[in-house]
Amino acid sequence: MENGAHGSQNGGSAPGAAAAQEMTPVDLSSPPHSPPAQPPALPRGLKPVNTRAPANGHQGENGYSPDAAIFDRIEGEKRKLSLYQTDPLVDVKGLKSMGGQQPGLPQSPRDVEEYSIDVDRPGENPGYISLFLEKQIGKMGTIMGVFLPCLQNILGIIFYIRFTWIVGIAGIWNSLMLVCLCCLCTFLTGISLSAIATNGAMKGGGPYYLIGRALGPEVGVSIGLCFFLGNAVAASLYILGAVETFLDAIPGAGLFKSTVTIAPTPASAVSGVLKSPNIHDLQVYGVILTVVLCLIVFGGVKLINKVSPVFLIPVIVSLFSIFIGIFTARGGSDARLTGLSLSTLKDNWGSSYQTTNDAGIPSPTGVYWNFENLLGLFFPAVTGIMAGSNRSASLKDTQRSIPKGTLSAIAVTTALYLISVILFGSVATRDLLLTDRMLTATIAWPVAWVVQVGVILSTLGAALQSLTGAPRLLAAIANDDVLPVLKYFKSSDDEEPHMATLFTMLICAGCVVLGNLDLITPVITMFFLLCYGGVNLSCLLLDLLDAPSWRPRFKFHHWSFSLFGALLCITIMFLISWSFTVVSLALASLIYWYVSIRGKGSDWGDGFKSAYFQLALRSLRSLGATPVHPKNWYPIPLIFCKPWGILPDDVPCHPKLAEFANCMKKKGRGMSIFASIVEGEYADKADESRKVCL
């Protein structure tokens, strides 16, 4: 500023003075006050403008603050406002904040998204809070929005009709290891999820939004679509479990002949005939249930909130019934139901990996079950931790609800699973654990149908949560407009994603037609583990880069937790099945390649861009420390693009000139600088200069 003023006094209007005048910050909000009696002497060529008295009472030697003079000097020149609004390098809101001024209130509730609002410590201006509260009407809190959906998804079909069988074949010790390994993976992922979710505003899309903004649109879309498929397929798992429980409770409801399986038990010399539901019954009833649940989802979030307690209350009652039955079990007609016994616990402590038939009954031929196979079967029982974040657009306060609700649900269900392993392994012999798929209903007090109703409603509630979260996830991916092929699934935050719900119903119905729970669970496991690994990698990258925008409120996280969580996800994937792992990774890579080729470029300020910037900056610093050796020197040609005005609009430079500059470099390596010179005043040529830079 001093150089420009000095040049102006020495004669004429110097270009430096004009440039300094153009880049002076402008006060855009406060009205001008009456000028002082004796305005300060201004450099020649600058018009005197109105000034205002300083708010803090400190004045300079001319009767006003020097800081106020900087803002008031250009205050009367209204033409500068249009200049700053068109210049992408100047932020008007930033200039206001430099002058200690507050930007104006938002004009509509939608504009509230542009402002940071702290709910715990609201600002002095009531306009922000009133608009914020208006925007939050009808949204959910921590309990209804996060904790209960996560609890319903985690306590699903695996716990009721597969968990006792897992304890029987793996033994108590290996079952405890199995539960600890799976819950440790979800707990570390929950920590990473909490850290990213509390780092600023979180819109719809849940894990897709977090991964996409941290790792870029290509990685976000590829993992997000896989996670969408996982949720859609998981809904079919819950629906099949509900139908299987219903047909076991009421065999006469079957439309087709049941499958009969002979259950030999050599250890206890007891054999029996087991009837399994016909696969066609599973298909028919499963498709009908899928349509009914999707009709509920079409009703919107408000209808789901009213229906959710109907599914949850019987689940809680059934859990109490199971545990009361365990403590009151005394054998009765079946000697294999020993009640809580230390000798039974010792007998079931070790593992009994063996071959079983399709019904899970020990058999000389069939599928051999080991720890890795059981890991793939049990892991879907802990994959409900994203149920709350999937509905992030429907939450009042994502930064508070997601950490508290998710981690609380993980802690409650982990304790429940660990206690259940000990109790199930102590109340029945191994033969009964392996042959009675509905042992939870057998030992329930006072009657078995209490647990059967709880199983049906629990699985239907989990399916309802999956069918609610999956369409919103797909709609969030479509709204970002990265893939044009997904444009049919777009929907605003205040609208229900009907097209996405219909598409989810078709995928779910297609998986229900398969009619095999054990075939579906490994597929779900891979998709969920892929998403969990992406969340951990996102938090790891953001933690290591430590960008200025990385300021999570959740402080109980560390990059080592995220690294261990990501490695654990990959390890579990290969332990379950290396073939399914390769297929899932290939599918994610294929989607990544398709997004890179066909997707629209989007710059979300992701972690990879920050890593590239820091790497380039470090390289430039290392090069600047010592002169470049002649052997490593590359020419850097300076090429002047238009201003000749003889080239088409889509051709920034003459092709022959660019080709000549490229020939100067060895095989096109090195760097070229393209520049344009636009003559005239910047205020008059602002639009033209901006077009030249594009």
N, C-alpha and C positions, 0 to 999 in steps of 0.2 A: 504493500500500500504506500509505503514511504517512497519507494523507487518510482512508482507511477506518479505520485504527486510532485516529486522533484522534477521529473521529466516534463510535466505539464507547465511548471513555472518557468522552465528554461526556454520555453517557446512552443506555441501550438499545443494541440491536443495529441499527446503521445499515445501509441497503441497500448503501452503498459498501463497507463492510467485507465483506459477504457476496460482493459481486462480486469484490473483490480476492482473497478466499480461494478463490473458484471457479477463477480463472484462474492460480493459482500452479502452476508446473511440478511434476510429481510424479515421484519416483524409484521406478521400477517393478521394478528388478532386484536391487539389493543387499539382503541381509537386515539387519534392524535389529540394532544392537549395544546393549550395556548403556548406560544413560543416565549422564551425568556426575554427580558428587557434588552439584553445585549447578547445577541447570538455570537458564538465563537467565529473567529476568522477561518474561512474555508479556503482551500486551494482554489486558484483561479480555474474556471471551467466547470466547477461543480455548483449547482444551484443550492442556495440555502433552503432547508425544509423544516417543517415543524418538529419540535422536540417535546418530550414530556419529562416531568420531574421524576426522579428516581423514587422507587417505592421504599427503599431502605433508609432514606434520609441522608445518605452520604453524598456529598457534592464535591465536584472538582473546583478548580480555581475559577472557572467561569460560571459557577452556580448550577452545574448539573453533573451527573455521573458520566465518566468516560465510557462505561459500558453501554449506557443508554444512548450516547451519541453514535455508537457504532450501528445500532439498530435504527435510530431515528433519521440517520443521514439519508437513507434511501426510501423512507417510509411513504413519502408523497408521490413517488414515481410508480404509478399503477401498471405501467407497461411491463415492469419487471416480473409481475406476478405470472403473466402468461408465459414468460420466458422460462421461469423455473418450473412451471407445470409441464412444459414440453420437454425439458432437459432430463433424460433418464438418470444423469449422474447426480442430480440434486434432489434431496428429499425435503419437501416443505415441512413435514411433521418434525423431521430432525432439526431443522433450523428453529422451529418454535421451541423445541425442548432445550436447545442451546441457550435460548433467551429466557429460560425459566418460566415459560408459558405453557398452559395446558391446552391440548387440542380440543376442538369443539365436541359437543355431545353427538353421538350417533343419531341419525335421523330416523332409523327404523330398527326394530328388534334384530333384523339380520345383520346390521352393522356392528352389533355387540361382539361378533366373532373377531373383529379386528383389534379389540382392546383386551388387555390382560386384567382380569378382575379377581381379586383375592376375596374369597367368601368369608374367611375367618376374620380378616381385618378390612372391612369395606372402606372405600375412600370417603372423603368429605362430601363429594358431590352425590346427592341422592339420585340423580338421573341415571347413573350407571347401574345402581342396584335395582331400580325399578324396572329398567329394560332387561336386566339380567334375570330377574324373577319372572318377568313376563315370558321370557324365552324358555324357562325351566318348567312351566306349568305342564302337568301330565307326565313328567319324567320320573324315573325310579331312583330309589336310594340304594344303600349298600346291601341291605337284607334282601329286598325283593328283586333288585337288579343284578346282584352278583352272587351273594352267598347261597341263596336257595337254588338258583339255576345250576351253580357248580355242584352243590350237594346232590341235586337230583340226577345230574349226569354221571357223577362218580358212583353213587349207590345205585347201580343198575342191575342188569340181568346177571352179570358175572358173579356178583356176591351171593345171589339167592340160589341159582341152579348150577353153578360151576365151582364155587369156592370150596365147598366141602369135598368135592371130588379131587380138587387140586391138593388139598391138605392130605387126602388119603394116599395119593400116588407120589407126592413129593416128600411127605413126612413133615413133622412140625418144624424141624431145624431148617430144611431147605425152603419151606414155605415162608418162614420168617425172613430168610435171606431174599427171597423173591419179592416180598412186600417192601422190604427196606430198599432194595435196588430200584424198584419202580417208583416208589414215593420219593426217594432222593432225587431222581431225575426230574419229577414234576415240581419238587420243592425248589431246586436250583433254577428251573425255568420260571417258576413263579416269582423268584427274586429278580431275575432279569426283566420279566414282564412288568413288575412293579416299578423298577427303575426307569424304564423307557416310558411307561404310561404317565409318570409324574414329571416328565420333562416337557412341560408345555401342554397346549391344547391337543386333545385327541378326538378326532372325528370318527365317523362310522367306518367299519371295516375291521376293527379289533387288531388281531395279529398282523393282518395284511398291511394295515396302515402303519404299524410300528416297523415292520421289516422293510416295507417299500421306502419309507422316509429315511431309514438308516442305511440300507444296502442298495438303494436305487430301484427304479421301476421294473427293470428286467427281473431281478431276483425277487422283488416283492410280488409281482404278478405270477411268476412261476410257482413260488411256494404258496401264495394265496389261493391259486386255483387247485393245487393239490390238497390244501387244507379244506377247501370247499367240498371237494370230492370225499374227503375223509368224513366230514360231518354228514353229508348226504348218505354215505354208506353206513355210518354208525346208526343213523335213524332206522335203517332196515334191520340192523342187528337187534335193536331194542324191540322193534315190532315183532320180529320172529320169536324173541324170547317171551313176549307177552302172549302170543298165540300158542306157543308150546305149553306154557303154564296153564292156560285156559283149557286146552284139550286134555292135559293130564288131570285137571280137577274135575272136568265134566267129559268123560270119554264118549258119552252118548251124543255129544255135539258134533262129532266127526262126520263128515259127509262121505268119506271113503274108508276102506278097511284099514285098520291099524296094522303096523308092522310088529311082528312078534319076535322077540329075542330071548334065547335061553341064556340065563345068567348063572354059570357055574362058579362056585366059590370053594375051591378045594381046601382052603385053610380051615374053614369052619364046617365043611361037609354039608353046606346048605346050598341049594340051588333053587332057582325060581324062574318064572316066566315073566318077562317084562314086555309091556306093550308100548311102542313108541308111536307118536302121531304120524299119520301118513303125510308124505311131502306135499301132496296135492291139497290137503287141508291147510297146511301152513301157507301155501301159495294163495289160496282163495281168501282165507281170513286175513292174511297179511296185506293183500292189495286193498281189501275193504277198509281195514284200519288206517292204511296210508291215506286213502282219500278222505276219511273222516277227520284225521288230524290236520291235514292240509286245509280243510274247510275252516277249522278253528284258527289256523294261522292266518287265513285270509281275513278273519275278523279283526286282526290288528293286535297291537301290544296290550291295549286295555282289556280286551277279551281274554288274552293269555294270562294276564295278571289275576283276573277273576277265577280262571280255571285252575291255575297252578296250585293253590291250597287244597283243592279237591284231590289232586294227585299226591300231595306231600303228606297230608295228615295220616292217611292209612299207612304210608311207609313208616312213619315214626311209630305208629301203633304196632305194626308188624315187627319192628326191631325190638321193642320192649317185649313182645310176645315170644320172640325167639330166645332172648336172654333169660327170661323167666322160665321158659321151658327147659333150658339147659341146666339151670340150678335145681329144678324140680324133677328132672328125669330119673326114673328108677327102674328102667328096664321094661317091665310089663311082659307082654307076650313075646317080644323079640329080645333074646338074651344078648344080642350084639349091641344093644343100647344100654351101656353100662352105667350111665350117669357120670358125674365128675369123679374120676378115679386116677390116682397116681400111677397105678400099674398100666392103665390104658394109655396114659401120656407117655410112659417109657416105651411101650410097644409101638406107638406111632411116631416116636421121635425120629427115627431114621427114615430114609427114602425107600420107595418100592417101585422104581421105574420099570415098566413092563409094556407089553404089547396089548392093545385093546382093539375092539371092533368099533364100528361106526357109532354105536350107542355108548361107548366109553366103558364097556364091560371087559374085564381081562379075558383075553382070547389068544390062542396060539398064533393066529394070523391077524393082521390088521396094521395099525399104526403104532410104532414104538415111541413112547413118550419119555423125554428126558428134560433136564432143566431148561434148555434152550427152547424147546417146543412149548413148555408150560409158560415161559416168559412171554411168548407171542400170544398165548391164550389169555393170560391174566392182564397184560398191559392195558387193554381197552377199559379195564375197570377203574383206571386212574386218569383217564384222558378227558375228564370234564372240566379241567381248570380254565379253559378258554371260553366257557359258556357265558361268563359275565362280560368279558372283553369283546365278544362277538356282537354284543348289544350296546356298544359304547355310545352310539348315537342316541340311545334312549335313556342314558344315565344323567342324573342331575350334576354330579361332580365326579368325573372319571378319575381325577388325581387322588381322591380320597377313597372312593368306593372300590376300585379295582385292587389296590394292594391289600386293603383290609378284608374284603370279601373273599378274594382268591386264596390268600394265605390261611385265613381262618378255615375255609372249607378243606384245604389240603391237610391242615393239622387235625381237624376232627375226624376225617375219613381215615387218615393214617393210623391214628390211635384205635379206631374201630376195627380196622383190618388186623392189626397186631394182636389185639385182645381176642378177636374171633379165631385166629389161628390156634391159640392156646386152648380156648374153650372147645372148639370143634374137635381138636385132636385128643381131648381128655374125656369126651362124653360118649364116643362110639368107637367100635373096633374098625380096623382098616377095611374089613369086608363090607361093612355097612356104609362106610364112607365112599367106597368105590361103586357100589351097586344102587344106592338110593340117591338119585339125582335131586330129589326134593326133600332131602333130609332136614332142611330148615323148616319145612312145613310139618314133617313127622314129629319133631321134638317141640313144636310150638305149643304154647299154653294160652287158652284152654282147648282150642280146636285148630285143626290144620288150615281151615279155609281162611282164617285171619291172615296168615302169611301168604296164602295163594292170592287173595285180593290185594295184599300189599305188593306182591311181586308184579302183578298185572298193572296196577296203577303206577308203580315205580318205573317200570319200563316204558309205559306210555308217557309218563311225565318226562323221562329222559329223551324219548323220541320227539316229544313236542318241543323241547329246548333245542334239539339239533335241527329240527325243521324250521325253527324260528331264527336261529343264528346263521345257518347256511345261506338262505336267500339274501339276507342283509350283507353278508360277506361278498356274495357275487355282485350285488348291486353297487357296493362300494368300489369294487374293481372296475365295473362298467362306468361309474360316474367319473373316474379319473381319466377316462377317454384315452387310455394307452393302447388298447386293442379295439379297433373299429368294429370287429366282428361281434363284440359284446354290447353294442349300442342298444340292442333291443331290451336289455335288462336294466337300463338306467331308471333311477327314481330318486326324487329328492328326499331329504332327511325327514320331512313331515308327511311323506306318503308311504304307503305299504308297497313293497316290491312284488307285485302280483305276478309278473312274468317270470321273475327269478324263482318265486315259490312254485310256480307250475313246473318249471324245468327241474327243480329239486325233487318234486314229487315223482316225476318220470324216472329220474335216476334211482330214487329210493324204491319205487315199485319194481324196477328192473332187477335190483339186488334181492328183493323179497322173493322174486320168482325162483332164485337159486335154491332157497329153502334150507341152507346149511349154515349153522352158526359158526362151526369150526373152520369153514372155508373163508368166511367173511372177516373174521377177527385179525388174521395176519395182514390183510390189505389195509384195514383201518389203522393198525399199529404203525405201519410204515409211513402213512401219510401224516399221522399225528407226530411221530418222532421227527419227521422232516421239518415240520413247522416248529417244533420245540427247539430243534437245532438252529433254525434260522433266527429265532428270538434270542437265543444265547449268543450267537455270533454277532447279532446286531448290537447287543449291549457290550460285548467284548470290544468291538471296533470303536464304538463311541467312547468307551472308557479309556482305551489306549490313546486315541487321538486327542481327547480332552479339549474339544473345540469350545469356543466361547459360548455356543448355544447349548452345551451339555451341562445343565444345572438341575438334575433330578431332585425332587423333594424327598424321595425315599433314599435315606442315607445308608441303610444296612445292605450295601452291595459292594462288590469288589470285582475287578476284572478276572481274578483267579477263579471265582465262583462261576462266572460265565464260561470261561475256558473249560473248566472241569465239566460243566453241564453239557456243553457242545460235544466234547469227547465222549461223554457217557451216552448221549443220544446216538452217536455214530456206532459206538461199541454195541449197544443193545440192538441196533438194526442188524448188524452182521451176526450177532449171536442168535437172533431169531431165525433169520434165513438170508443167506448171502444172495440167493437168486431173487427174492422179493426186493432186497435192497438195491440190487443192480437195476431191476425194472423200475422201481420208484425214482431212483436217481436219473435214469435215462429219460423217464417221462418229464421230470423237472427240467432236465437239460434241453429236451425238445421244445418245451414251452418257452424256455429262456431264449433259444435260438429263434423261435418264431416271433417273439416280442422284439428281439433285436432287429429282425429283418422287416417285419410288417408293422410294428408298433410305432406310435408317434413319440418323438423325442420329448422328454420332460426333464426339467432340471429341478429336483427337489432338495438340492443341497445335501445329498447323501454323504455317507462316510467315505465311500470310495473317492468321490471328488475331493474331499478334504485330504485324504491320504495322498492322492496324486499331487495336490497343491503343495503339501508339506515336503514330499519327495523332490519335486522340482525346485522348491525354494532351497532345500538343503544342498541340492546339486549345484545350483547357481552360486551359493555361498562358498562351496568348496572350489569352484572354478575361479571365483573372484579373489581368492586368497593368493594365488600364484598366477603369473601370466601363462597363457596358453602356449604350449610347445608347438613349434612350426609343423611337426609331424601330425599333430592333431587339429591343425587349423582348417576350418571350412569357410568358404566365402559366404557372406551374408548380403545378398544383393538387395538394394532398395528400389522398389518398382512403384512408379507413380501411376495410379489408376485414373479414371476419368477425373479431370473435368472437361475433357474436350467436347463431350456432348454428341459424339458421332457414333457411339456404340449403343446397342439395344439395352433396355432396362435390366435384362437378366444377365448381362455380360459385364462384370465389374472391371475387367482389364482386357486389353487386346491379347488374343490367344498367342500370337507370335512373340509378344513381349514376355509373357509368362513362360513360354517354352524356352526362350533364350536364357532366362534367369535360371530355369531348371537345369539346363545344360551346363551352366557354370558350376553346379554342385555335382559331386560324384554320385551317380545313380540316384539323383534326387534327394540325397541326404543333406542335412543342414537346415538352415532356416532362411526364409525370405520375408521381407517386410514390405507390405503393400500399403501405400499412403495416397491420400487424395488431398488436394488443396482447393478450398472453396474461398474465393475472394469476397469480401464484403463484411458488413457488420453482423456479428453473431445473432443479434436480436432479429435481424431480417432474414438470416440464413439458417435459423435453428432447425427447421423442418428438413431442409436440404442436407444439412450436415449430418442429421440423424439417419437419413436414408442412405447416405454414402457409407456410414459405418456398418450398415447391415450386410 
